[in-house]
Amino acid sequence: MFQLAAAGPTGFDPLRIGARSLPMRIVFVLAGTLALALASRISVPMVPVPITMQTFAVTMIGALYGWRIGTLTVLAWLAEGMAGLPVLAGGAGGIAHFAGPTAGYLVSFPLMAAMVGWLAERGWTGTRLVQSFAAHFAANLFCLALGGAWLATLIGLEKAMMLGVVPFVLGALLKSALAATLLKAAAPRPAAELP
């Protein structure tokens, strides 16, 4: 069974989720779904797929929460969306979004959180700026690959690349750089650096 377990081997846990009680971890999951819903509201409408801050929030939750709680948080948010709550891009909700043009991207989100969380638990974050950037960017590219592949089944490969992948690469670079920078700032400083 999926557990709300503590952070992994390196102990990267700036929110100290690993030391919190089960009820507090549940609060973190709910707070994460709210953060994802808010990030979904930051949207540039495009057809067939909007540009949002969802991928930034997904990878940050993975890094900050760890792969287990991060993945659970993203799955809970997707369940809210399936249930019709207005938590998806532009305040949308409902099961139709999981069969339409955005389905591949949505399916990739829990896998992105798991990937970044797993890498973060193994030291690919915090003070390791280049590795942190690489983890976030790899997760974003995975999202674009899966989302583009699904979109290609609906509108063809060339259109999917031009409408659902290429316009998002620069944003993926910028969001990955922002995430790595913020996580470096959130990383605990070694004792030698403390005043």
N, CA, C and O of each residue as an XYZ file, in Angstrom:
780
protein
N       0.840     -1.186      0.000
C       0.000      0.000      0.000
C       0.877      1.238      0.000
O       1.964      1.245      0.577
N       0.392      2.283     -0.653
C       1.116      3.552     -0.746
C       1.140      4.219      0.622
O       0.090      4.387      1.240
N       2.306      4.599      1.101
C       2.424      5.178      2.433
C       2.870      6.620      2.361
O       3.534      7.037      1.412
N       2.496      7.373      3.376
C       2.974      8.745      3.504
C       4.295      8.697      4.263
O       4.373      9.063      5.435
N       5.341      8.233      3.559
C       6.634      7.989      4.197
C       7.510      9.228      4.187
O       7.217     10.217      3.515
N       8.578      9.151      4.939
C       9.525     10.262      5.069
C      10.403     10.381      3.842
O      10.366      9.538      2.946
N      11.197     11.450      3.815
C      12.118     11.691      2.716
C      13.149     10.569      2.631
O      13.350      9.808      3.578
N      13.795     10.491      1.468
C      14.703      9.400      1.177
C      16.107      9.567      1.739
O      16.308     10.277      2.724
N      17.082      8.907      1.105
C      18.421      8.737      1.644
C      19.179     10.015      1.980
O      19.906     10.033      2.973
N      19.045     11.074      1.205
C      19.857     12.263      1.470
C      19.247     13.147      2.532
O      19.920     14.032      3.059
N      17.996     12.929      2.854
C      17.352     13.735      3.866
C      16.951     15.115      3.404
O      16.652     15.962      4.245
N      16.928     15.392      2.089
C      16.470     16.704      1.631
C      15.000     16.818      2.000
O      14.142     16.186      1.383
N      14.728     17.606      2.981
C      13.375     17.736      3.514
C      13.219     19.123      4.142
O      13.013     19.232      5.351
N      13.317     20.188      3.330
C      13.294     21.537      3.896
C      11.996     21.883      4.619
O      11.985     22.763      5.480
N      10.910     21.207      4.282
C       9.632     21.445      4.959
C       9.468     20.547      6.181
O       8.469     20.635      6.894
N      10.447     19.689      6.418
C      10.454     18.758      7.555
C       9.214     17.865      7.564
O       8.679     17.536      8.622
N       8.769     17.483      6.378
C       7.596     16.620      6.267
C       7.866     15.259      6.895
O       6.973     14.654      7.488
N       9.105     14.779      6.762
C       9.457     13.475      7.324
C       9.275     13.393      8.821
O       9.073     12.303      9.357
N       9.341     14.518      9.510
C       9.215     14.526     10.970
C       7.791     14.831     11.433
O       7.531     14.889     12.635
N       6.893     15.021     10.512
C       5.530     15.433     10.864
C       4.622     14.220     11.081
O       4.879     13.122     10.586
N       3.567     14.460     11.829
C       2.580     13.408     12.086
C       1.763     13.139     10.823
O       1.763     13.940      9.888
N       1.070     12.004     10.809
C       0.218     11.661      9.666
C      -0.823     12.748      9.388
O      -0.987     13.127      8.228
N      -1.534     13.268     10.395
C      -2.492     14.343     10.099
C      -1.837     15.563      9.445
O      -2.431     16.189      8.567
N      -0.612     15.903      9.870
C       0.079     17.045      9.267
C       0.506     16.741      7.834
O       0.500     17.628      6.981
N       0.874     15.499      7.570
C       1.228     15.125      6.191
C       0.005     15.225      5.292
O       0.107     15.619      4.130
N      -1.144     14.868      5.834
C      -2.391     15.001      5.066
C      -2.669     16.475      4.774
O      -3.124     16.822      3.685
N      -2.393     17.337      5.750
C      -2.542     18.783      5.536
C      -1.621     19.241      4.402
O      -2.025     20.045      3.562
N      -0.385     18.731      4.376
C       0.536     19.073      3.299
C      -0.003     18.619      1.942
O       0.110     19.349      0.957
N      -0.583     17.429      1.885
C      -1.175     16.951      0.627
C      -2.278     17.903      0.176
O      -2.327     18.293     -0.991
N      -3.154     18.272      1.093
C      -4.244     19.184      0.739
C      -3.716     20.559      0.332
O      -4.229     21.173     -0.604
N      -2.695     21.038      1.033
C      -2.084     22.328      0.668
C      -1.454     22.234     -0.723
O      -1.507     23.186     -1.501
N      -0.866     21.095     -1.023
C      -0.276     20.883     -2.345
C      -1.312     20.889     -3.445
O      -1.069     21.431     -4.523
N      -2.483     20.282     -3.185
C      -3.531     20.299     -4.210
C      -4.037     21.726     -4.423
O      -4.395     22.100     -5.540
N      -4.065     22.517     -3.355
C      -4.451     23.927     -3.491
C      -3.409     24.689     -4.299
O      -3.762     25.496     -5.159
N      -2.130     24.441     -4.033
C      -1.061     25.099     -4.802
C      -1.156     24.733     -6.278
O      -0.966     25.588     -7.143
N      -1.449     23.473     -6.571
C      -1.610     23.043     -7.965
C      -2.816     23.716     -8.613
O      -2.753     24.123     -9.773
N      -3.907     23.834     -7.872
C      -5.097     24.506     -8.406
C      -4.800     25.971     -8.706
O      -5.243     26.502     -9.725
N      -4.052     26.623     -7.820
C      -3.689     28.028     -8.049
C      -2.738     28.162     -9.237
O      -2.886     29.078    -10.047
N      -1.766     27.259     -9.349
C      -0.843     27.283    -10.488
C      -1.582     27.054    -11.800
O      -1.172     27.558    -12.846
N      -2.663     26.299    -11.744
C      -3.471     26.041    -12.937
C      -4.206     27.288    -13.409
O      -4.550     27.413    -14.584
N      -4.438     28.199    -12.489
C      -5.120     29.458    -12.829
C      -4.200     30.428    -13.547
O      -4.665     31.330    -14.243
N      -2.892     30.244    -13.382
C      -1.924     31.083    -14.094
C      -1.769     30.456    -15.473
O      -1.019     29.497    -15.655
N      -2.481     31.004    -16.426
C      -2.645     30.327    -17.707
C      -2.636     31.315    -18.861
O      -3.202     32.405    -18.774
N      -1.982     30.910    -19.945
C      -2.046     31.636    -21.203
C      -2.852     30.754    -22.150
O      -2.377     29.697    -22.563
N      -4.072     31.179    -22.498
C      -4.900     30.321    -23.356
C      -4.257     30.112    -24.729
O      -3.892     31.065    -25.418
N      -4.133     28.864    -25.094
C      -3.658     28.477    -26.421
C      -4.488     27.280    -26.851
O      -5.095     26.604    -26.020
N      -4.509     27.026    -28.134
C      -5.235     25.873    -28.660
C      -4.216     24.926    -29.269
O      -3.363     25.369    -30.039
N      -4.273     23.651    -28.955
C      -5.256     22.932    -28.150
C      -4.857     22.791    -26.677
O      -5.631     22.259    -25.882
N      -3.642     23.268    -26.299
C      -3.142     23.086    -24.936
C      -2.688     24.445    -24.392
O      -1.876     25.117    -25.027
N      -3.204     24.862    -23.220
C      -2.783     26.157    -22.670
C      -1.412     26.078    -21.995
O      -0.976     25.007    -21.573
N      -0.748     27.220    -21.901
C       0.483     27.314    -21.120
C       0.073     27.663    -19.699
O      -0.663     28.626    -19.480
N       0.549     26.882    -18.727
C       0.218     27.123    -17.317
C       1.472     26.989    -16.461
O       2.551     26.667    -16.960
N       1.314     27.239    -15.180
C       2.395     27.018    -14.224
C       2.259     25.652    -13.547
O       2.910     25.393    -12.535
N       1.416     24.781    -14.104
C       1.202     23.464    -13.508
C       2.489     22.657    -13.408
O       2.775     22.078    -12.360
N       3.271     22.613    -14.490
C       4.474     21.776    -14.457
C       5.475     22.291    -13.424
O       6.176     21.501    -12.791
N       5.544     23.603    -13.252
C       6.405     24.167    -12.212
C       5.954     23.673    -10.842
O       6.769     23.219    -10.040
N       4.653     23.763    -10.578
C       4.121     23.330     -9.280
C       4.300     21.827     -9.079
O       4.625     21.384     -7.978
N       4.094     21.055    -10.119
C       4.236     19.591    -10.016
C       5.669     19.211     -9.641
O       5.873     18.400     -8.738
N       6.659     19.784    -10.321
C       8.035     19.403    -10.024
C       8.484     19.944     -8.664
O       9.257     19.291     -7.963
N       8.005     21.125     -8.289
C       8.349     21.663     -6.969
C       7.765     20.793     -5.853
O       8.426     20.541     -4.846
N       6.543     20.344     -6.036
C       5.931     19.464     -5.037
C       6.712     18.155     -4.941
O       6.929     17.640     -3.845
N       7.133     17.621     -6.080
C       7.962     16.413     -6.047
C       9.244     16.625     -5.266
O       9.611     15.799     -4.430
N       9.928     17.731     -5.536
C      11.202     18.002     -4.864
C      11.023     18.281     -3.377
O      11.785     17.776     -2.552
N      10.029     19.075     -3.038
C       9.830     19.476     -1.639
C       9.176     18.395     -0.784
O       9.471     18.281      0.405
N       8.295     17.607     -1.382
C       7.551     16.607     -0.626
C       8.185     15.225     -0.678
O       7.847     14.368      0.140
N       9.096     14.986     -1.618
C       9.617     13.640     -1.827
C       8.719     12.890     -2.803
O       7.590     13.304     -3.065
N       9.227     11.789     -3.337
C       8.479     11.138     -4.418
C       7.167     10.534     -3.943
O       6.191     10.553     -4.693
N       7.104     10.006     -2.742
C       5.873      9.354     -2.293
C       4.756     10.372     -2.040
O       3.678     10.272     -2.627
N       5.012     11.337     -1.178
C       3.976     12.306     -0.836
C       3.717     13.240     -2.016
O       2.589     13.683     -2.231
N       4.771     13.534     -2.778
C       4.596     14.370     -3.965
C       3.674     13.717     -4.984
O       2.765     14.357     -5.512
N       3.915     12.441     -5.255
C       3.066     11.709     -6.207
C       1.633     11.614     -5.685
O       0.677     11.822     -6.433
N       1.492     11.304     -4.420
C       0.155     11.221     -3.820
C      -0.584     12.554     -3.927
O      -1.785     12.583     -4.196
N       0.134     13.649     -3.717
C      -0.472     14.978     -3.808
C      -0.984     15.248     -5.219
O      -2.100     15.736     -5.396
N      -0.170     14.930     -6.221
C      -0.577     15.171     -7.606
C      -1.752     14.263     -7.976
O      -2.667     14.697     -8.676
N      -1.737     13.025     -7.520
C      -2.871     12.121     -7.781
C      -4.143     12.634     -7.121
O      -5.224     12.542     -7.704
N      -4.027     13.171     -5.918
C      -5.207     13.735     -5.238
C      -5.754     14.921     -6.014
O      -6.968     15.067     -6.154
N      -4.867     15.766     -6.518
C      -5.287     16.918     -7.324
C      -5.979     16.466     -8.612
O      -7.000     17.033     -9.000
N      -5.429     15.452     -9.271
C      -6.071     14.934    -10.485
C      -7.436     14.332    -10.168
O      -8.372     14.473    -10.955
N      -7.557     13.664     -9.027
C      -8.855     13.117     -8.611
C      -9.865     14.245     -8.399
O     -11.035     14.118     -8.760
N      -9.403     15.348     -7.810
C     -10.289     16.509     -7.653
C     -10.759     17.004     -9.014
O     -11.932     17.333     -9.192
N      -9.840     17.056     -9.974
C     -10.202     17.477    -11.329
C     -11.187     16.530    -11.985
O     -12.147     16.968    -12.620
N     -10.956     15.228    -11.836
C     -11.879     14.233    -12.404
C     -13.266     14.345    -11.788
O     -14.276     14.119    -12.455
N     -13.301     14.696    -10.509
C     -14.580     14.812     -9.807
C     -15.340     16.084    -10.199
O     -16.470     16.299     -9.762
N     -14.710     16.919    -11.024
C     -15.391     18.116    -11.501
C     -15.040     19.391    -10.764
O     -15.575     20.453    -11.084
N     -14.144     19.312     -9.774
C     -13.737     20.534     -9.081
C     -12.930     21.407    -10.044
O     -12.209     20.879    -10.891
N     -13.039     22.724     -9.930
C     -12.376     23.626    -10.886
C     -10.891     23.821    -10.575
O     -10.466     24.928    -10.244
N     -10.107     22.754    -10.679
C      -8.703     22.800    -10.277
C      -7.724     22.674    -11.452
O      -6.516     22.828    -11.268
N      -8.231     22.397    -12.643
C      -7.360     22.231    -13.804
C      -7.136     23.577    -14.489
O      -7.603     24.605    -13.999
N      -6.437     23.580    -15.601
C      -6.088     24.814    -16.310
C      -7.299     25.710    -16.517
O      -8.341     25.277    -17.008
N      -7.135     26.971    -16.130
C      -8.206     27.939    -16.316
C      -9.422     27.700    -15.448
O     -10.490     28.243    -15.732
N      -9.295     26.908    -14.402
C     -10.427     26.630    -13.523
C     -11.362     25.562    -14.058
O     -12.523     25.490    -13.654
N     -10.867     24.734    -14.962
C     -11.695     23.661    -15.529
C     -11.691     22.452    -14.603
O     -10.876     22.349    -13.687
N     -12.606     21.557    -14.862
C     -12.692     20.300    -14.139
C     -13.572     19.351    -14.915
O     -14.299     19.767    -15.817
N     -13.514     18.091    -14.576
C     -14.364     17.105    -15.227
C     -13.564     16.056    -15.968
O     -12.416     16.279    -16.352
N     -14.179     14.928    -16.157
C     -13.530     13.755    -16.748
C     -13.144     13.952    -18.213
O     -12.227     13.293    -18.703
N     -13.832     14.851    -18.914
C     -13.552     15.064    -20.340
C     -12.110     15.495    -20.583
O     -11.549     15.192    -21.636
N     -11.512     16.185    -19.646
C     -10.132     16.651    -19.810
C      -9.132     15.504    -19.793
O      -7.985     15.672    -20.207
N      -9.559     14.343    -19.317
C      -8.675     13.191    -19.245
C      -8.811     12.300    -20.478
O      -8.253     11.204    -20.526
N      -9.555     12.778    -21.470
C      -9.677     12.070    -22.743
C      -9.414     13.006    -23.914
O      -9.293     12.553    -25.052
N      -9.324     14.312    -23.649
C      -9.127     15.306    -24.701
C      -7.660     15.592    -24.965
O      -6.794     14.789    -24.618
N      -7.380     16.734    -25.579
C      -6.008     17.081    -25.976
C      -5.006     17.160    -24.824
O      -3.813     16.949    -25.038
N      -5.461     17.457    -23.621
C      -4.534     17.607    -22.491
C      -4.290     16.307    -21.717
O      -3.510     16.301    -20.765
N      -4.934     15.225    -22.104
C      -4.866     13.973    -21.340
C      -3.441     13.471    -21.135
O      -3.099     13.062    -20.025
N      -2.606     13.486    -22.160
C      -1.239     12.987    -22.038
C      -0.418     13.786    -21.044
O       0.393     13.232    -20.301
N      -0.633     15.086    -21.036
C       0.086     15.939    -20.089
C      -0.369     15.628    -18.665
O       0.454     15.504    -17.758
N      -1.679     15.504    -18.473
C      -2.215     15.214    -17.138
C      -1.706     13.878    -16.613
O      -1.363     13.762    -15.437
N      -1.656     12.877    -17.474
C      -1.158     11.556    -17.073
C       0.313     11.631    -16.665
O       0.759     10.891    -15.788
N       1.057     12.523    -17.303
C       2.491     12.620    -16.992
C       2.763     13.274    -15.644
O       3.827     13.053    -15.066
N       1.833     14.072    -15.126
C       2.107     14.860    -13.923
C       2.510     14.041    -12.697
O       3.507     14.390    -12.065
N       1.800     12.977    -12.321
C       2.269     12.222    -11.147
C       3.626     11.556    -11.392
O       4.418     11.392    -10.464
N       3.887     11.177    -12.633
C       5.180     10.577    -12.959
C       6.292     11.620    -12.875
O       7.410     11.303    -12.468
N       5.991     12.862    -13.256
C       6.957     13.957    -13.112
C       7.300     14.185    -11.644
O       8.470     14.303    -11.282
N       6.268     14.246    -10.804
C       6.490     14.461     -9.365
C       7.330     13.323     -8.786
O       8.237     13.556     -7.987
N       7.022     12.098     -9.194
C       7.785     10.942     -8.706
C       9.241     11.036     -9.156
O      10.152     10.792     -8.365
N       9.463     11.389    -10.420
C      10.818     11.478    -10.963
C      11.641     12.532    -10.224
O      12.749     12.251     -9.769
N      11.101     13.738    -10.107
C      11.848     14.815     -9.458
C      12.020     14.522     -7.964
O      13.087     14.773     -7.404
N      10.986     13.998     -7.326
C      11.089     13.657     -5.907
C      12.123     12.591     -5.646
O      12.896     12.689     -4.693
N      12.146     11.577     -6.482
C      13.114     10.489     -6.324
C      14.533     11.016     -6.508
O      15.428     10.675     -5.733
N      14.743     11.845     -7.531
C      16.066     12.417     -7.763
C      16.466     13.380     -6.637
O      17.624     13.412     -6.221
N      15.496     14.163     -6.152
C      15.784     15.097     -5.050
C      16.218     14.341     -3.800
O      17.129     14.767     -3.090
N      15.563     13.225     -3.540
C      15.920     12.417     -2.366
C      17.319     11.828     -2.487
O      17.904     11.396     -1.494
N      17.846     11.813     -3.685
C      19.186     11.272     -3.918
C      20.208     12.376     -4.189
O      21.292     12.116     -4.710
N      19.852     13.599     -3.833
C      20.810     14.690     -3.895
C      20.749     15.582     -5.122
O      21.576     16.483     -5.264
N      19.792     15.354     -6.011
C      19.701     16.156     -7.228
C      18.904     17.438     -6.980
O      18.029     17.775     -7.778
N      19.177     18.128     -5.937
C      18.456     19.372     -5.663
C      19.217     20.180     -4.625
O      20.348     19.851     -4.268
N      18.591     21.225     -4.155
C      19.217     22.054     -3.134
C      20.451     22.754     -3.651
O      20.373     23.520     -4.611
N      21.578     22.508     -3.036
C      22.805     23.213     -3.401
C      23.380     22.749     -4.733
O      24.252     23.420     -5.284
N      22.931     21.653     -5.251
C      23.402     21.146     -6.554
C      22.535     21.737     -7.665
O      21.629     21.081     -8.181
N      22.822     22.954     -8.012
C      21.994     23.723     -8.935
C      21.860     23.069    -10.308
O      20.758     22.992    -10.851
N      22.963     22.601    -10.871
C      22.927     22.013    -12.218
C      22.123     20.717    -12.214
O      21.308     20.491    -13.109
N      22.345     19.863    -11.212
C      21.586     18.609    -11.141
C      20.111     18.887    -10.894
O      19.251     18.211    -11.459
N      19.812     19.860    -10.067
C      18.424     20.216     -9.791
C      17.741     20.690    -11.066
O      16.634     20.253    -11.380
N      18.397     21.582    -11.799
C      17.858     22.044    -13.078
C      17.625     20.855    -14.007
O      16.572     20.751    -14.637
N      18.608     19.961    -14.092
C      18.504     18.799    -14.982
C      17.311     17.915    -14.605
O      16.612     17.411    -15.484
N      17.078     17.727    -13.313
C      15.947     16.906    -12.871
C      14.624     17.527    -13.295
O      13.749     16.838    -13.819
N      14.478     18.824    -13.071
C      13.233     19.511    -13.430
C      13.045     19.554    -14.945
O      11.940     19.346    -15.445
N      14.121     19.822    -15.666
C      14.013     19.912    -17.121
C      13.704     18.545    -17.729
O      12.906     18.446    -18.661
N      14.333     17.489    -17.205
C      14.044     16.135    -17.696
C      12.575     15.787    -17.469
O      11.934     15.193    -18.336
N      12.042     16.156    -16.306
C      10.625     15.890    -16.027
C       9.726     16.678    -16.978
O       8.713     16.160    -17.445
N      10.090     17.915    -17.262
C       9.309     18.715    -18.202
C       9.356     18.134    -19.611
O       8.342     18.102    -20.309
N      10.534     17.675    -20.026
C      10.635     17.051    -21.350
C       9.818     15.761    -21.421
O       9.202     15.464    -22.445
N       9.820     14.999    -20.329
C       8.999     13.796    -20.265
C       7.524     14.161    -20.451
O       6.802     13.497    -21.194
N       7.087     15.221    -19.770
C       5.705     15.688    -19.896
C       5.388     16.058    -21.343
O       4.341     15.681    -21.870
N       6.289     16.793    -21.978
C       6.064     17.196    -23.367
C       6.043     15.988    -24.298
O       5.258     15.951    -25.246
N       6.894     15.004    -24.038
C       6.918     13.800    -24.874
C       5.621     13.016    -24.750
O       5.027     12.619    -25.753
N       5.182     12.793    -23.508
C       3.953     12.026    -23.302
C       2.734     12.813    -23.791
O       1.854     12.269    -24.458
N       2.702     14.096    -23.448
C       1.590     14.931    -23.903
C       1.544     15.051    -25.408
O       0.472     14.969    -26.009
N       2.712     15.246    -26.031
C       2.771     15.347    -27.489
C       2.389     14.050    -28.173
O       1.736     14.059    -29.217
N       2.800     12.924    -27.581
C       2.456     11.619    -28.169
C       0.942     11.406    -28.161
O       0.371     10.945    -29.150
N       0.295     11.743    -27.043
C      -1.159     11.602    -26.982
C      -1.828     12.558    -27.971
O      -2.743     12.171    -28.697
N      -1.366     13.798    -27.991
C      -1.941     14.797    -28.887
C      -1.790     14.375    -30.343
O      -2.676     14.637    -31.157
N      -0.676     13.722    -30.680
C      -0.449     13.250    -32.047
C      -1.503     12.244    -32.480
O      -1.838     12.177    -33.663
N      -2.032     11.461    -31.546
C      -3.087     10.503    -31.912
C      -4.381     11.225    -32.276
O      -5.246     10.663    -32.947
N      -4.509     12.478    -31.827
C      -5.726     13.240    -32.099
C      -5.611     14.157    -33.310
O      -6.572     14.319    -34.063
N      -4.417     14.768    -33.501
C      -4.289     15.771    -34.570
C      -3.119     15.507    -35.511
O      -2.880     16.303    -36.419
N      -2.391     14.426    -35.322
C      -1.244     14.123    -36.175
C       0.051     14.612    -35.555
O       0.058     15.562    -34.772
N       1.150     13.952    -35.914
C       2.444     14.219    -35.298
C       2.950     15.631    -35.557
O       3.398     16.305    -34.629
N       2.883     16.091    -36.808
C       3.424     17.416    -37.131
C       2.691     18.520    -36.380
O       3.322     19.409    -35.809
N       1.366     18.466    -36.378
C       0.587     19.478    -35.652
C       0.825     19.382    -34.148
O       0.916     20.400    -33.463
N       0.925     18.164    -33.641
C       1.164     17.979    -32.203
C       2.497     18.597    -31.797
O       2.595     19.240    -30.751
N       3.519     18.404    -32.619
C       4.828     18.988    -32.315
C       4.762     20.511    -32.347
O       5.301     21.176    -31.463
N       4.108     21.062    -33.357
C       4.064     22.516    -33.525
C       3.129     23.206    -32.525
O       3.358     24.360    -32.161
N       2.092     22.515    -32.083
C       1.126     23.129    -31.170
C       1.261     22.673    -29.722
O       0.880     23.399    -28.804
N       1.798     21.481    -29.516
C       1.803     20.922    -28.168
C       3.157     20.637    -27.570
O       3.239     20.199    -26.422
N       4.240     20.874    -28.323
C       5.574     20.607    -27.792
C       6.485     21.832    -27.945
O       6.944     22.396    -26.952
N       6.741     22.233    -29.178
C       7.702     23.309    -29.460
C       7.413     24.596    -28.678
O       8.347     25.178    -28.127
N       6.152     25.068    -28.605
C       5.907     26.325    -27.884
C       6.181     26.240    -26.379
O       6.243     27.268    -25.705
N       6.342     25.039    -25.855
C       6.483     24.854    -24.415
C       7.931     24.641    -23.956
O       8.196     24.627    -22.754
N       8.863     24.476    -24.888
C      10.244     24.160    -24.512
C      10.905     25.324    -23.780
O      11.562     25.110    -22.761
N      10.748     26.541    -24.272
C      11.347     27.699    -23.596
C      10.776     27.845    -22.185
O      11.524     28.092    -21.239
N       9.469     27.695    -22.037
C       8.853     27.754    -20.715
C       9.392     26.685    -19.795
O       9.597     26.933    -18.607
N       9.627     25.485    -20.332
C      10.186     24.393    -19.531
C      11.584     24.756    -19.037
O      11.928     24.478    -17.889
N      12.383     25.371    -19.892
C      13.721     25.818    -19.487
C      13.637     26.849    -18.366
O      14.338     26.741    -17.360
N      12.774     27.849    -18.546
C      12.653     28.915    -17.556
C      12.093     28.404    -16.231
O      12.592     28.767    -15.167
N      11.057     27.562    -16.290
C      10.472     27.013    -15.058
C      11.461     26.113    -14.329
O      11.496     26.098    -13.098
N      12.263     25.366    -15.077
C      13.264     24.490    -14.462
C      14.347     25.315    -13.773
O      14.789     24.974    -12.676
N      14.770     26.393    -14.414
C      15.783     27.273    -13.809
C      15.230     27.938    -12.548
O      15.930     28.037    -11.540
N      13.984     28.390    -12.603
C      13.356     29.012    -11.439
C      13.250     28.010    -10.290
O      13.563     28.340     -9.146
N      12.809     26.789    -10.592
C      12.670     25.757     -9.559
C      14.017     25.458     -8.912
O      14.115     25.393     -7.686
N      15.057     25.276     -9.727
C      16.382     24.961     -9.180
C      16.892     26.098     -8.293
O      17.491     25.858     -7.244
N      16.649     27.327     -8.722
C      17.096     28.486     -7.939
C      16.362     28.572     -6.609
O      16.984     28.799     -5.572
N      15.047     28.394     -6.629
C      14.268     28.449     -5.395
C      14.642     27.323     -4.438
O      14.703     27.531     -3.226
N      14.892     26.136     -4.975
C      15.271     25.008     -4.123
C      16.661     25.196     -3.527
O      16.924     24.749     -2.411
N      17.548     25.853     -4.262
C      18.858     26.158     -3.693
C      18.695     27.097     -2.503
O      19.358     26.933     -1.479
N      17.807     28.084     -2.645
C      17.560     29.021     -1.542
C      16.921     28.318     -0.341
O      17.148     28.712      0.802
N      16.122     27.275     -0.601
C      15.425     26.560      0.473
C      16.284     25.497      1.137
O      15.937     24.992      2.205
N      17.411     25.153      0.508
C      18.250     24.077      1.048
C      18.881     24.470      2.362
O      19.336     25.603      2.520
N      18.915     23.543      3.313
C      19.602     23.827      4.585
C      21.083     24.096      4.323
O      21.722     23.403      3.530
N      21.606     25.093      4.987
C      23.024     25.401      4.841
C      23.842     24.492      5.743
O      23.412     24.148      6.844
N      25.034     24.100      5.271
C      25.919     23.313      6.145
C      26.273     24.109      7.393
O      26.283     25.340      7.370
N      26.560     23.410      8.471
C      26.849     24.053      9.759
C      27.981     25.057      9.667
O      27.967     26.061     10.379
N      28.963     24.811      8.806
C      30.111     25.714      8.663
C      29.698     27.073      8.123
O      30.379     28.067      8.374
N      28.584     27.136      7.379
C      28.126     28.392      6.794
C      27.228     29.177      7.719
O      26.971     30.355      7.468
N      26.739     28.556      8.792
C      25.829     29.250      9.694
C      26.582     30.276     10.525
O      27.736     30.049     10.887
N      25.924     31.441     10.843
C      26.601     32.469     11.623
C      26.887     32.039     13.045
O      27.456     32.807     13.820
